[in-house]
Amino acid sequence: MVSVLDTREAARLRHPEKANRPDTPRLPKPPWLRIRLSNGGELAGTHHIVRSHGLTTVCEEAACPNLGECWSKRHATMMIMGDTCTRACGFCNVRTGRPGPLDPNEPENVAAAVAELGLRHVVITSVDRDDLDDGGAEHFHQTIQAIRARCPDTTIEILTPDFLRKDGALQRVAAARPDVFNHNLETVPSLYLKIRPGARYFHSLRLLQRVKELDATVFTKSGIMLGLGETYDEVLQVMDDLRSAEVDFLTIGQYLQPTPKHAAIARYVTPEEFESFRRIGLSKGFLLVAASPLTRSSYHADEDFARLRAARATAATPS
């Protein structure tokens, strides 16, 4: 039986590239951050299906606190193109280094796992692959096509890298017409050099805007973490920037420090503050805002997709 604690601990031990970083202090967790652990239900079955198809999940690699809950419901977020990222973001628990070659069978293996899990809605993400000429855009395209062929009724959400300096990459991914195109801003612009040094805030913002220009019917989505040192006004500005890019769905969650080598938590944001940001986001025009300490990009993604479609339908109905 797979243990959530085992997978989280295994992920924490895979960071030789961070060995020389000084430890950063950790704040004690507040009582509202209760991680739901589970070793029952379908968790072991989900683990077996993922492993039997030779797949990687962001649930494990990013040490997601919701792994037990999601896997017990047979929901797993596939992470394509390997488990090694070409960037070293200050918040991320995924291994950094030189990635291996792409697995040409991975798109079909992902589709087979989606079918075996019986997913109505699947989230596909990836590591950054700055080493590839197209950043992995064609691999995303092939994976979406493979899922469509095997599971035509399954809706597909992708969480992509920024494809920085990869001409034509975004267009190739968008041409596969995912149902949801997600790209996370992660944090406010003032923290990018510390938290997301390989990325550019306005490039990411423009990517989301460009998706809408290429296909106005696709839902766009982005997410940020709180507790890294951002200010209240900076969060509101990010919301305004995302709405200017016509982003439909915003997720806001609490940053949790994966290891002492990662960026420190500046503070824990209360559930009441998250609820306030949720209401503000809706007032700014987002179709949907998910905001809570344990909110993550793919957390409850299937239910949220149903809410997104309902919200769009309601907004399109004449009053």
C-alpha positions in Angstrom: 0.0 0.0 0.0 1.4 3.4 -1.0 1.8 5.9 1.7 1.3 9.7 1.2 4.0 10.3 3.7 6.4 8.0 1.8 5.8 9.8 -1.5 6.3 13.2 0.1 9.5 12.2 1.8 10.9 10.6 -1.3 10.3 13.8 -3.2 12.2 15.8 -0.6 15.3 13.6 -0.9 15.8 14.2 -4.6 17.5 17.6 -4.6 21.3 17.3 -4.9 21.3 20.6 -6.9 20.0 22.4 -3.8 22.6 20.9 -1.4 24.6 24.2 -1.2 21.6 26.4 -0.5 21.4 27.6 3.1 18.5 26.3 5.1 15.7 28.8 5.5 13.6 29.0 8.6 10.2 27.4 8.9 7.2 28.8 10.6 5.0 26.4 12.6 1.9 25.4 10.7 -1.4 26.9 11.9 -4.3 24.7 13.0 -6.3 25.4 9.8 -3.7 23.6 7.7 -4.9 20.1 8.2 -3.5 17.7 5.6 -5.9 14.9 4.8 -3.8 11.7 4.8 -5.3 8.6 3.3 -4.0 5.1 2.6 -7.3 3.5 1.8 -10.0 3.6 -0.9 -8.6 3.7 -4.4 -5.2 5.3 -3.5 -3.2 2.1 -4.0 -5.1 1.3 -7.3 -4.3 4.8 -8.6 -0.6 4.3 -7.7 -0.6 0.9 -9.5 -2.1 2.3 -12.7 0.3 5.3 -12.8 3.3 3.0 -12.3 2.1 0.3 -14.7 2.1 2.8 -17.5 5.5 4.2 -16.6 4.1 7.7 -15.8 5.2 10.6 -13.6 2.7 12.7 -11.6 3.1 16.2 -10.3 1.2 15.0 -7.3 4.3 13.1 -6.2 7.0 15.2 -7.7 5.7 18.5 -6.2 4.9 16.8 -2.8 1.2 17.9 -3.1 -0.6 18.0 0.2 -3.8 16.8 -1.4 -2.3 13.6 -2.9 -4.1 11.2 -0.5 -7.5 12.8 -1.1 -7.2 13.0 -4.9 -5.7 9.6 -5.4 -8.3 8.0 -3.2 -10.8 9.3 -5.8 -8.7 8.0 -8.7 -7.6 11.5 -9.7 -4.0 12.0 -10.7 -2.3 14.8 -12.5 0.1 13.5 -15.1 3.4 15.3 -15.6 4.8 14.6 -19.0 8.3 14.9 -20.5 10.1 13.4 -17.5 10.7 14.3 -13.8 13.6 16.7 -14.3 13.1 20.4 -15.0 15.6 22.7 -16.7 14.8 25.5 -14.2 15.3 25.9 -10.5 12.4 27.9 -9.1 12.6 28.9 -5.4 9.2 27.4 -4.5 9.2 24.1 -6.6 10.0 20.6 -5.3 10.6 19.1 -8.8 14.1 18.0 -9.5 16.4 20.4 -11.5 19.0 19.1 -13.9 19.6 17.8 -17.4 16.5 16.0 -18.6 16.6 12.8 -20.6 15.1 12.3 -24.1 11.3 12.4 -24.6 9.5 9.1 -24.5 7.7 8.7 -27.8 5.2 6.3 -26.2 4.3 8.6 -23.4 1.2 10.2 -25.1 -0.3 6.8 -25.7 0.6 5.7 -22.2 -1.0 8.7 -20.7 -4.2 8.1 -22.7 -4.2 4.5 -21.6 -4.0 5.5 -17.9 -6.7 8.1 -18.3 -9.0 5.4 -19.8 -8.1 2.9 -17.0 -8.7 5.5 -14.3 -12.0 6.4 -15.9 -11.3 10.1 -15.7 -14.1 12.5 -16.9 -11.6 15.4 -16.7 -7.8 15.1 -16.7 -5.1 17.6 -16.0 -1.8 17.2 -17.9 1.2 19.3 -16.9 5.0 19.1 -17.5 8.4 20.1 -16.4 10.1 23.1 -18.1 12.0 21.8 -21.1 14.1 24.7 -22.2 16.5 22.2 -23.8 13.9 21.4 -26.5 13.6 23.5 -29.6 9.8 23.8 -29.1 9.8 23.5 -25.3 7.8 20.3 -25.6 4.9 21.9 -27.5 4.6 19.0 -29.9 4.6 16.5 -27.1 1.7 18.3 -25.4 -0.1 18.3 -28.8 0.4 14.6 -29.3 -0.7 13.8 -25.7 -3.9 15.8 -26.1 -4.6 14.0 -29.4 -4.0 10.6 -27.9 -6.4 11.2 -25.1 -9.1 12.5 -27.5 -8.7 9.4 -29.6 -9.0 6.9 -26.7 -11.3 8.9 -24.4 -13.4 11.2 -26.5 -15.7 12.1 -23.7 -12.9 13.1 -21.3 -12.3 16.9 -21.0 -8.7 17.9 -21.0 -7.0 20.6 -19.0 -3.3 21.5 -19.5 -1.0 23.3 -17.2 1.9 24.4 -19.4 5.3 26.0 -19.0 5.8 29.5 -20.5 7.6 28.4 -23.7 9.9 31.3 -23.3 11.8 32.1 -26.5 10.1 29.1 -28.3 8.6 30.6 -31.4 5.4 28.9 -32.5 5.2 26.6 -29.5 2.1 28.2 -28.0 0.3 28.0 -31.3 1.1 24.3 -31.6 -0.3 23.5 -28.2 -3.4 25.7 -28.7 -4.1 23.9 -32.1 -4.9 20.7 -30.2 -7.8 22.6 -28.6 -7.6 21.6 -24.9 -10.7 22.5 -22.9 -8.8 24.4 -20.3 -5.4 26.1 -20.9 -3.7 26.9 -17.6 -0.4 28.7 -17.1 0.4 29.8 -13.6 1.8 33.3 -12.8 2.8 31.7 -9.4 3.5 35.0 -7.6 3.6 38.8 -7.9 6.1 40.6 -10.2 8.3 41.9 -7.4 9.1 38.4 -6.3 10.0 36.9 -9.7 13.8 37.2 -9.4 13.6 35.3 -6.1 10.8 32.8 -6.7 10.7 32.4 -10.5 14.0 33.6 -11.8 13.9 31.9 -15.2 10.5 33.4 -16.1 9.2 36.8 -17.1 5.9 38.0 -15.6 4.6 39.9 -18.6 5.6 37.1 -21.0 3.4 34.7 -18.9 0.6 37.2 -18.9 0.9 37.7 -22.6 0.9 33.9 -23.2 -2.5 33.7 -21.5 -3.9 36.6 -23.5 -2.6 35.1 -26.7 -4.4 31.8 -26.0 -7.7 33.7 -26.0 -6.8 35.4 -29.2 -6.1 32.1 -30.8 -9.3 30.4 -29.6 -11.8 32.5 -27.7 -13.8 29.4 -26.7 -11.1 27.8 -24.6 -11.2 28.4 -20.8 -8.0 30.1 -19.5 -6.8 29.7 -16.0 -3.9 30.8 -13.8 -2.8 30.5 -10.2 -0.8 32.2 -7.6 0.6 31.3 -4.2 0.3 33.5 -1.1 2.7 33.7 1.9 5.9 34.5 0.0 6.0 38.1 1.0 3.6 39.7 -1.5 1.4 42.6 -0.4 -2.3 42.9 -0.5 -2.2 45.5 -3.2 0.1 43.4 -5.3 -2.4 40.5 -5.2 -5.1 42.8 -6.4 -2.9 44.1 -9.2 -2.2 40.5 -10.4 -6.0 39.9 -10.5 -6.5 43.1 -12.6 -3.6 42.0 -14.9 -5.2 38.6 -15.4 -8.6 40.0 -16.1 -7.0 42.3 -18.7 -5.8 39.1 -20.4 -9.4 37.8 -20.2 -8.4 34.9 -17.9 -11.5 33.0 -16.7 -10.4 31.1 -13.7 -8.0 32.0 -10.9 -6.7 29.7 -8.2 -5.1 31.0 -5.0 -3.4 28.8 -2.5 -0.9 28.9 0.4 2.7 28.4 -0.4 4.2 25.5 1.6 7.9 25.2 1.9 9.0 21.8 0.5 12.4 21.6 2.1 14.7 23.9 4.2 16.5 24.7 1.0 13.5 26.3 -0.7 12.1 29.8 -0.3 10.9 30.5 3.3 7.3 31.1 4.1 6.8 34.8 5.1 3.4 34.1 6.7 0.4 31.8 6.7 -2.6 33.4 5.2 -5.9 32.8 7.1 -8.9 31.1 5.6 -10.8 34.4 6.1 -8.3 36.2 3.9 -8.5 33.6 1.2 -12.3 33.9 1.2 -12.0 37.7 0.9 -9.7 37.3 -2.1 -12.2 34.8 -3.6 -15.0 37.4 -3.4 -12.9 40.2 -4.7 -11.8 38.0 -7.7 -15.4 37.3 -8.6 -16.3 41.0 -8.3 -13.5 41.7 -10.8 -15.1 39.4 -13.4 -13.5 36.0 -13.1 -16.0 33.2 -13.9 -14.6 31.2 -11.1 -12.1 31.7 -8.2 -10.9 28.9 -6.0 -9.1 30.3 -2.9 -8.1 28.4 0.2 -4.9 27.3 2.0 -4.9 23.9 0.3 -6.0 25.1 -3.2 -3.8 23.9 -5.9 -4.0 24.2 -9.7 -5.6 20.7 -10.3 -7.3 20.3 -6.9 -11.0 19.4 -7.6 -10.4 20.3 -11.3 -13.2 18.1 -12.5 -15.8 19.8 -10.3 -14.4 23.2 -11.1 -14.6 22.6 -14.8 -18.4 21.8 -14.5 -18.7 25.1 -12.5 -16.8 27.0 -15.2 -19.1 25.8 -17.9 -22.2 26.6 -15.8 -20.8 30.1 -15.1 -20.1 30.8 -18.7 -23.6 29.7 -19.6 -25.1 31.9 -17.0 -23.0 34.9 -18.1 -24.2 34.4 -21.7 -27.9 34.3 -20.8 -29.6 37.6 -21.2 -31.0 39.0 -18.0 
